[in-house]
Amino acid sequence: MLLLVLSTTLLSAAFSCQNMRIMALDKSVVVGRTLEFTQFPVDGAGNFLVTEQAGTVHEMPKLPNCETPFSFTSDYKVVRFRVWFVTEWANTTLGGMNDEGLSVSTLYFTDFAKFKNPNKIKGSMCERAAVPQTKLATYILSKYSSVKDLKSDLNSPRFPIVWNQPDLGNPTIPVHYAIHDRAGRGLVLEYTKQEGLTFYDNTVGAMTNAPDYGWHMENLKNYPNIQRKEWKGYQYQYQGKKYLHAPSWTGTGFTGIPGDYSSPSRFIKAATLVSHLNFVPDAEGAVNKMFHLLNTADIPQGIISGGWGRNQQGEKVEFVDYTWWMGVYDLSRNCVYFRGYDDLSIKKVCLSDIPDVPSKINVEGEYLNSYIDVSAKLVPMS
Ligand SMILES: *[C@@H]1O[C@H](CO)[C@@H](O)[C@H](O)[C@H]1NC(C)=O
């Protein structure tokens, strides 16, 4: 019961996320995401990258009105991010990539997401594939190698029914999905109260949280002034003479770009950054660039309040929202890069090197900090 109360505190708080895509001159595709959430109210919780070989069987929970639980076998090697909560894995997969160069990022979609009530799946519907929203990312990574194939299945009965599953004391986990492949195609997949299953081509290469992708794209029209080129300055006329107040600084092209942490503002900034960036030669450069881009969305602990709750000792404390981790998917070379909060060093796992048995590694890394002491490397000035 205590755990339930604590975990309700954990997940009922605000949640934000960011997803970005860049393409290098050599056509390499690199996708990045940040994951923001409220700090864990308990010890023994953490974020992990888990790996599995092709051929892994995933059995879904039994549906109340169906005989046999749906299960699927993965066709590809998959790495994905999951949360360990004291004694068990949380149901939700936060996203990942497969060795065909497809990535899925699960992003919160508060107030908009709606999935099928599992009690309403019965009769002939039981013969269809059916997965909870918490495992849809895993299903897509296990079964699809391109956005094109996924897109052609979305409106067909081949694609699973997506039902609502609770997680960590919450009756639902409201999410939408940003999917990218190594051809550079992007898709945003949403299940909404108004429209049901909806999907969009992600042309701009950015996604955040609510509202839906269509709304965010409309909102871009509010920023027609944003550009890479510098503006001349403020101009006016007085008694027949022209005046120009030219700024004594650079960066005026982006004057007025939102910099706050709300989802609409983060979308504008992310879309602007990825679409106004000058060239990146190759995947190596794109991975480095992506970490710099994600750093613009980094939320330090203490800025955003996730509300008040009780910690493990039962004391009333303020929980803060912050960037738990960042992940970068190199879809062209099949590697994932990531860093945690305390450990700022970047770790890398390539799908070609994952073990034969399902394996895991803590995203936070081994260090409380990631500093390298270079005192011994100081050399005399010549
Ligand atoms: C995952 O969902 C099932 C229902 O399908 C629920 O019984 C279980 O408690 C959930 N797990 C967690 C960690 O909340």
The ligand as a MOL file (V3000), in Angstrom:
LIG
                    3D

  0  0  0     0  0            999 V3000
M  V30 BEGIN CTAB
M  V30 COUNTS 14 14 0 0 0
M  V30 BEGIN ATOM
M  V30 1 C 1.2180 -3.7030 -15.2880 0
M  V30 2 O -0.1090 -3.9160 -15.7530 0
M  V30 3 C -0.8190 -4.9750 -15.1010 0
M  V30 4 C -2.1690 -5.1040 -15.7780 0
M  V30 5 O -2.0170 -5.5110 -17.0990 0
M  V30 6 C -0.9490 -4.6440 -13.6270 0
M  V30 7 O -1.5820 -5.7070 -12.9700 0
M  V30 8 C 0.4440 -4.4270 -13.0410 0
M  V30 9 O 0.3260 -4.0040 -11.6990 0
M  V30 10 C 1.1880 -3.3450 -13.8200 0
M  V30 11 N 2.5720 -3.2580 -13.3370 0
M  V30 12 C 3.0110 -2.2140 -12.6460 0
M  V30 13 C 4.4590 -2.2050 -12.3010 0
M  V30 14 O 2.3000 -1.2880 -12.3170 0
M  V30 END ATOM
M  V30 BEGIN BOND
M  V30 1 1 1 2
M  V30 2 1 1 10
M  V30 3 1 2 3
M  V30 4 1 3 4
M  V30 5 1 3 6
M  V30 6 1 4 5
M  V30 7 1 6 7
M  V30 8 1 6 8
M  V30 9 1 8 9
M  V30 10 1 8 10
M  V30 11 1 10 11
M  V30 12 1 11 12
M  V30 13 1 12 13
M  V30 14 2 12 14
M  V30 END BOND
M  V30 END CTAB
M  END
